[in-house]
Amino acid sequence: MSTRDADESKMMDDYKDLAEFLSKDQPTTNVLHFLHEAEILHDQDRLRWMLKQALSKKNICVVRNLAKLQLPCLYHFDEEKKAIEAAFDANFPAACEVFFAHFDIGRSSLADVETHYMLALELGHLETVRRFLEHEPRLEMSSLVSPVRIAVKNFHAEVLELLLKHDCPVNYRDPATGDWLLHTICRQLAGYVEPKKFQPMLKTLRVLLTNEWMARHVLVVRCHSGMTPILHLLDRRDIKHKETLRNQLLALKELVQANKAVVKHRHNVTHETALHYACDESRFAYFPKNEEGAEIVKYLLRHGADPNALDQYNKSPLEDACCSLNPRTVKALLQGGARTHPEHGLRFQFGYFSGQRRARRLLPTWEVTQNLMSIVSMLKKEVNYRLEGPQYLSILGFLNDWDLEIEDEDLHGPPESIYKFFIRHWPNTEIDPSWEKFLHPILGEYRAMLSHGIYQDRALKTFYDNLITETLDKYEESTFVTSEEFSEQLKHEWDLAERTPLVAGVTVRHIVSSRPERLKESLLLLSPRRVWRKTLWSLQFREKFPILHKVVLGQINRCAIADYTRSSALMVLLRITRDSLPILAGNMIVKKLGVQDMMNLCAAQLLPANSVAGSPRDYEYEQFVQLLDLMNIEPKF
C-alpha cells in the first residue's frame, strides 16, 4: 500500500470516529479535547477533509460541531471555494444556516461579506439578510448583483419586503431583453408553475407592486419586444393545465388593483390589447369547458377593456375568441358590447392549432363541433351576423385537417356529418373560385376514397357522389386529381387494413366497408365490452392509418347507438334557433338513433327503478321530449 493510500485510509478511520463522537451536539471544550487526543486538531488538511466528508454526507451534527471551533482553516473548503459556497452547491441549506450564524461581519473582508450576503438572499434567510443590512453599509456597491433581483428570482417575498423597507434599488433591467423585474415575474406566471411555487410567486408579485415606482412606472413600460407586464402575463404559449389559468386570474387581479390603466395596454408593434391576448386560447392546450379563460375576459371587461379594439391586422378580440373554440368567451364579449365589424368580417383562421398538432395534442370531436355550432348560433342570435361561404369553408378545412379525438364518455358526431352540415348550409350555392384551395383537396381525397369502395353507407355515398358530380360540372376533372403521395398512402393503408385485425374475425377493412347495422352486430357479438375502442383512439392507430382512421371512427360512431343518447347532443340541438336547422339536425340524430330505440329508452326511464331523484337519465328524458316537440313528433309512451 502506498503512503497516499495509507493516509487516505487513516483519514477514513478518523472521520468514522469523529462522526460517531459528534453525532450529537457537543460542548466546544469536548470537541477540542477529542481532536487533540486524535492528534488532528492542528492538521488543517485533515480537518478540511472531514468537513468535506460531512458536507457530502449531509451530516449536520458534524458540521455544527466543527463550525463551533471557528478555526480559520475551516472557513475555506479548498483554495478556490469557501465552506458556505460548498454547502450551497451541495444543496445543504441547514449547513449554510450554521455558517451564517458563526459569520463575523465586523472582522470579515468586503468580498466575504458580499459572498455571504448574496447566498443569504438566494436561500431566503430573512434574519441573516436583516443582520447584513443593519451592520454593513458597505453593501451598496455597483459591482454587486441587484439584491432585489435575487429575491424576486427566488420568490422570497419576506426578504423582498425587507429590502424595500431599506430602500434597496429596484431599477434592475435585463440588458438583453429589456425586462424589468415585473416583466420577468409576469413572464414566469404565464407558463406552468408548480403548485407549491405559485403562492410564493404571487406573494412576491404583490410585495413588488407595493413599491410606488414599480406600480406607476414599470407597470406601464414596454420591454424590447414591445410588451408590458400584463401582456407578458397573458401571452400564454404552452399551458397544459387549467390551474395555470386560475393562477393567472389571481395575478391579473394584483396588476389591475395596482394600476387600472394596464387593461388598455397594447403591444407596441402588433397593437394587440390585453383582451386580444386573453381571448386567444388557440396557442395552448385545448381545455374542455374552459370557464377559467372566460373569467379572465370578464374581469378585463369589467375594468374597462375595449371589446372592439382592433390590432394592426384589423382583428378584434371577438375574432380571436371565435377561433379559440370557446363559446363562453364569445358570450362574455357579446354581452360586454363587442361588435362584429361588418366592414372587416370575422375570419375563422385556426393556424395556431398547428403547433398543438405537432405536439400531438388532440381535440375532442364532438365538443369542438358543438362549440363551433354554438358560436355560429350565438353570432346570429346576438348580433345578427351570418357567416359567409369562405368562413364556412375555413371551418370545414380545419375540421377536415385536424386530428380530432373521440372519447368513450362523450358523444361525438362522425366527421362526415360535420362536413355535411357545413357544406349543406353555405348561404350561397355557387362556389366562389377563391374557395378552391379549401374545397378541391377535400373533394379530391373523398373521390379517391369512394373509388376504393370505402364508404358503404348508402345515404352518405349518395351525398358525396352528388356533390362531386355537381362540382365537376363547373370544373375540369383534373382539378380534383390527388397527389401521388396521397394516392400511394391510401393504397398502402387499404392493403394494410385487410391484414390488420381489430378483434378476431373483424379487420380494419371490414369496419370501413361494412354497413353500420351489420358492423354493430359484428362488433357487439365479438366484443360486447368494446375494449377495441382503445385501439382505435390510440396514437399508434392514427400513425398507422393517417387517412383511414377518421373513416373508421365515423363508422364506429354511426353504429354505436348508445352514444347518441347522451344529453350533450340534445342540448346542442335545443340551442339552435327555430328555423330549418334544428329540424334537419334533429332528423339526422333521430334517423341514426332510431325513434323507436329512443322511445324505449324513455319508457324505461319511467319504470320505478329508474325514476329515482337525481337519475342521470332524467335530464336526457326531458331534453329529448323537448326535441320531439320541436320536430312536431308526438311521443307515444
N, C-alpha and C positions, 0 to 999 in steps of 0.2 A: 504494500500500500504506500502511495506517495505521501509526502509531507502535507500537500494541499488536501488530499482526501482525508488524512488523519485529522487535520484542523476542522474540516467540514463536519466530520463525524463527532468531534469533541463539541462543536457548536450545537449540533443537534441534541446531544445529551444535555448540555447546559440549558438549552431552551425548554426541553421537556421538564427538567427540574424547576426552572423558573416559572413556567406556565402553571405547573402544579401548585407551586407555592403562592403565586399571585392570582389564582383562580377566584379568590375572594379579596375584597379590598383590604389592604394592609396599611398600618401606620408607616409614615415615611422612614422612621428610625429602623423599623423591622426590615424594610426593603434595603436600606443602606447596609445593614448588618448582613443580610443574606448575600448581597452582591459582593461584599467584602470577603465573606467566607468562601465564596465561589471563585475568588481571585479574578473577577471580571469587572469590578467597579471602575477601574481606570483603563480598561481595554475598550477604546472607542469603537473600533471596528466590530467587536463582538456585540456591544450594546446596540449599535445601529442594525446589525444583522437580526438581533432579537426583535427590535421594533418592526423591522420589515416583515418578519415572520408573523408577528402579532397582527399587523395590518392585513396581510394576505389571508390569514385565517379568521379575520374579523373578531379577534379576542379582545373585547373592550376592557376586561379587567386588567390584562397585562398592559394595554395602552395607558389606562388610567394611572396605574401604579408607576410606570416608567415616567409619565409626564409629571408626577409629583416631585420627582428629583430635580426637575428644571435644570438639567445638565446641558450646557451649550452643544455638546456633541450630538444630543438627541433632537436638536432643533432642525437639523438638516437630514433629510432622508439619504441623500448622496451628494455628490459635488454639484449637481445641477438642480436638484429639486428639494424643496422644503418638506418637512414631515406632513404639514397640513395639506399641501398640494397632493402628496401621495395618498393621503386619506380621501381627499376629494375625488381623485382619479379612480380610486378603488370603490367608489360609491359607498363610503362608510361614514355617513353623517354623524353618527354618535362619537366617533373618534375626532372629527372636526370640532364638535362641541367641546370636547375635553381640551383640545389645543387652544380654542378661543378663550376658555376660562383661565388658562395659565399664561396667556399672552400679556406681556407688559408693554403697554403703548408708549409710556414715557421713556423707556430705555431702548426702544427699537428704532431702527433706521426708517426713513420715509418709504423706501422701497418695500420693507417688510410690512409696514402699516398698510400700504396700498394693497399688497397681496392678500392680507387677512381681511381687509375691508371688502374687497371685491368677492372673495369667497363667502363671506357672511351674507352679502347681497344675493349671491347665486343660491345659497341654501335657505335663505329667508330667516336667518337667526335675528329676530327682532331686537332682543336685548343687546346682542353684540353690536348691531348697527347703531343702536342708540348710544352705546358707550363710545363708539368711534366718533359719532357726530358731536358728542358733548365734550370730548377730551382732545380732539385732534383737529384744529383749524387748518392745518396744512393740507387737508384732503382736497381742497378746491384747487385742482391743478388741471391744466388743459390737456396734459398727457393721459389723464385718467379717463377711461371709458365712462360714458354717462351713467351714474348710479341709477337714475330714474329708468333708463332704458333696460338695465339689467333686471330691475324689479318688475317692470312690465313684461319683459320677455318670459320671466319665470312665474308670472301671475301671483306675486307676493303682495296682496292688497294692503296688508297691515304695514309692511315695510314701505310701500309706496306712499301711504298716508303719512308716515313718519318723515319721509324725505321731503314731501311737500310742505309739511309744517316747518321744516328747517330751511325752506326757500331754496331747495336744490333746483338747478336749472332744468326746465322741461323742453327746451328748444332743440332737442336732438332730431336730426333729419338724415335719413339714409342717403348718402351722396349718389348712389347708383339709381335708385328708384324714385327718389324724391318723397318717400313716405315719411310722414311724421309718426309719432307713436300711436296716435289714434287710427291712422290708416293701417298700421301693422296689425293691431289687435282686431280691427274690424275685418281685415282680410282673413285672419285665422278663424274668426267666428263664422265666416261664410262657408266653410267646409265642415267636414265631420270632426266633432270634438268628443273625446271620451267622456262618458257621463261624470266621472269623478273629477274631471278638469273643468267642466263648464261653470260651476258655481264660483270657483276661484277666478276664472276669466271674467265672468260677469261682474264680480265684485271689484276686480281691478279696473274694468272699464268705468264703473260707477265712480270710483275714487278719482280716476284720471279726469273725469268730467267735472269734478268739484273745483278744479283749477280754472279760474275765470278766463285766463288766456287760452287754454285749450278749448273751452266751451264757446268762446266768442270768435276766436281767430282760426285755430287749427281745424275746427269742425266744418268750416266753410272753404278751406284751402284745398286746391287740387294738387295731386301728385304729378309726376312726369307723364303718366298715362292719361291725365285729364279727369281723374275721378276723385270725388270727395269721400270721406269715410263712409257715409251712408250708401253710396254706390258700391263701394268695396263689400259692405256687409250683404247687400242684396245680389251681388254678382255670383250667383250660385252655380258652380261649374260641375262639381262631382259629388252631389249629395246622394247618399244611398240609404239614409234612414230618415223617417218622418220626424224623429226627435230633433233633428237639426233645424227644421223649420220652426218648431216650437221654441227652440233656443233663440233663433233669430228674431222672433217676435218680441221676446223679452229684451234682447239687446237693442232692438229698434226703439222700444219704448224709452230706454235710457237716453238714446240720442235725441229723440224728439222732445223729451222733457227738458233736456239741457238747452236746446235751441230749436224752436218750431220751424224755423226757416229751412231746415235741412230737407223737408219733404218736397221742396220745389227745386232741389238741385238738379242740374243737367250735366251730362258728360260734355267735356269741352270740345270734343270732335264730332261724336255722333248725335249730340243733343238729346240723347235718351234721358228721361227723368227717372227718379227713384221708382215711380209707378210702372214704367216700362220694364225695369229690371224685376220688380215683384211679380208682374203678370207673365213674364217669360219663364215658364216652367219646363220648357222642352229641352233644356240643356242638362238636366239631371234626371235621375231615375223616375219613372212614372209611378206615382202613388195613387192607388185606387181611392176614390172618395177623399181627395185632398182638401180637407177643410182648413188645415193649418195655413196653406198658401192663400186661401180666400180671406182668412182672418187678417193676414198681413196687409192685403189690398184694402180691406175695410178700414183698418187702422189708419193707413195713409190717407184715404179719402176723408175720414173724419177730421183729420188735422190739416186739411187744405190742399191736398194733392189735386192737380188738374187732370180729370179723366179724359180730356180732349186734347192734351198736349201731343204734338207731332214731332218726330225726330227728323233727321236730315233727309230721310227717305219717305217722308210723309206717312210714317207708320204710327198708329195710335196704340195705347195700351190695350184697347179692346181687341185689336187685331192680334197682338201677342197672346192675349188670353184665349181667343178662339183657336189659335194654332197650338196651344198648350193642352187642349182637350180637357179643360177644366170648366164645366158649366157653372160651378159655384162662383168662380172668379168673374165670369161673364155676367152673371146675375148681379153681383155686387157692383160692377162697373155701370151697368144699365140703370140700376137703382140710384147710383151716385151721379147720374146725369150724363153718361157717356153717349156720344153721337156716332153715327156710322160714317160720316164724311162722304156723302154720295159722290162728290167730285173726285175722290180718290178710290173709293170702294174698299172692300175687305179682301186682302189677298191671303188665301189659305195656303201657306207655304210651311212645310214640315222639315226643312233642311236640317235643322239642329238635331233631329232624332237620328240622323245617320251616325252620329257619334255613339249613340246607345246601341245601334245595330252592331257597330264594330266591337263594342264591349259585350256583346251577346246578351243584352238585356231584352226582355220580351214585354209586349203589351197584351193585356187580356182582351181577347177579340170582342166579346160582347160588350164589355164596358166601354171600350173605345168607340164602338158603333153607337151605343146608347148615348154617350156623351156628345158625339157629333150630331146625332138627331136632336138631342135636347138643345144644343147651341143653335142649330138651324131654326128649330121651332121657336126658341126664345127671341131670336133676332126678328123673326116675322111678327110675333105677337107684341113685343115690347116697342119696337121702333119701326115696324112695317118694312123691314129690309128683306128683300128676296135675293138669293144667290143667283149669279149669272152662270151661264154654261161653263166658262173656264174655271170657275171656282168649284163647281161640282166635279169637273174633271181632275182638278188638283187633288181633291179629297179622294177620288177614285184611284188616281195614281198612287197616292200614299197608301191606301188600303191594299192595293194590288201588290205593292213592292215591299210592304212591311212584314217582318216576321212576327205574326200575331200568336199569342199563346192561348191555349184552351185549357181551362181548369175544370176539374170534375165538380167542384162545389158551386160553380156559377153557370148560368145559362149563356150560351153563345150561339148566335146565328151562323150558319155556314158562310164562308166568304162569298160564295156565289150569290146568295140572297142579298148580301151587301151591295155587290155590283149591280144586281138587277134593280135594286131600289134607286140607286143614284142615276143609272142610265135611263130608266123609265121616267124620271121626274126632272129632266132638264127642261127649263122653261121654253127653250127653242127645240124644234125638231130637226132643223138643219144643222149640219156640222160645220162649224167655222174652221177654215184652213189652219188657223193658229193653234187649234187643239190637236193637230195631227201628232205632235211629238208625244202626247199623252195617250191618245186613243189607238194609234196604229200598232205600237208594240203589244198592247193588251190584246187587241183583236187578233193580231197575227199569231200570238202564242196560243190563244184559245183555238184558233183554226187548226193549228198543228196538232193540238191535243185531241180535238174532235176527229181528226183523220186517223188517229190511233184507236178510236173507239173508247176513249177514256170516260166520257160522260154517258151514262146509261139511263139517267133519269129523263123520261120522255119529255116532260114539260120544259126542263132545263135545256135539253138538247135542242128542242124546237126554238126556244128563245134565242140561243146563240146562233143557230142556223139562220134564222130570220134577220138577226142583227147584222151578221156578216154579209148576207145576201143584199140587204138594203144598202150597206156601206159600199159594197163592190159596184153597185150601180153608179156611184159617183166617183170612184177612184179606180185606177188601174190595179189589176190583180197583183202586180209586182210590188205594190205599195206595202202589202202585208206579209211579204216573204220574211221569215225569221232568219236570224243569223245562223251561220254554220255551227257555231259553238252551242247555241240553244238546241238546234236540231240533234246534234250528236249527244248532248246531255240527256235530252228527252228519250232518245232511242236507248241509251245506256240504262236509264232508270226503268224504262218499260221492260227491258230484258231482265234486269235485276229484280224487278217486282215479281216476276214469275218464279224466281228461285228463292225468295225471301218469305218464310212462313211467319205469320203473326201468332197464330195458335195452330195446333195440329189440324191439318186439313184445310186451312184458310191462309192463302198467300196474300201479299200486298196487292198483286194484280187482281185477285179475286175481290178484294174490297173495292178497288177502283171500278171494276167492271160490273159488279152486282147491282141489281136494283135494290133500293132501300129496304123494301119489305122482306126480300129474301135474305139480304145481308143481316138484318136484325135477327131473323130466325136462326141463321147460322152461328152468329157470334154469341147470342144468349144461350144457345144449346151447347156450344163447345166450351164456353167460359162464362157461366152465369154471373160471377163476381166482377167481370170486366177488368181483370187485372192487366189485360193487354193495353189498356189506355195509357199506362205509364210509359210503355214503349213508344207509342205514337207521339207523346208530348216531349220526348227526350231530345236533347241536342244532337245525340248520335243519329237519331232517325232523320232529323232535318238535314244534317250534313250528308247523310247517305242518299236522301231523296229531296234535294232542294226544290225541285219543280213539283213533284207529285205529292209532297206531304200536305199541302193545303187541300188538294183534291181529296185525299184520304180523310182528312179531318172533316171536310164538308160532308162526305158520305157518312161518316160515323155520326155526325150531329143530326143528319136527316133521319137516321134510323133510330136514334136514341130518343124515343118519345118522352120518356120521363123528364128529360132536361127541360122540355118546353112547358112544363107545369110550374116552373119557378115564378115567383111573384115579380121578379125584376122585368121579365118580358111583358107582363101585363101592364106594369106601371108605365113603361116607356110608351106603350100604345095609348094609354089614357092621357099622357101629357100632350100628345099631338092634337092640334086644333081640329075642329069639326069640318072637315072637307073630305075629299075623296081619299085622302091619305090613310086615316085610321081604318076605313073600310078595306082598302087594299091590303094594308099590313095585317089587319085582323084576319082577313080571309087567308092570307099567306100562312099565318101561325096556325089557325084552326084547321086549315087543309092538311098541314103537316102533322098536327096533333091528332086530328080526328075529333069531331064534335062528340061522338058517342063516348070516346075514351074520357073526354073532359067531363061529360055528364056523369059517367060512372064515378069519376074521382069526386065530383061534388056530392053525388048521392052517398058515397062512402063517408064523406065529411059529416053528413047529417046523422050517422049512426051514433048512439050514446057513447061508445068507447072512444070516438074521435072528436067529439064536440065539447070536450072539456075546455075551460077557460085557458087561454094562452097557447092553444094548439097552433103550431106553425102553419097549418092548413087553413085556419080561419081567415087570415088576411088574403090568401090566394083565392079562396072561395068568393069573398066579397069583390075582389078585383075582377074575377072572371065574370061574375054576374053583371058588373058594370060594362064590361067589354061586350057581352052578348046584347045588352041594351043598346049600346052604340051601333051595333051591327043589325039591329032590328030582328034579332033572333030570340024567340020566346023559350026560355029554359023549361023543359018538361021533367022536372024532378021535385 
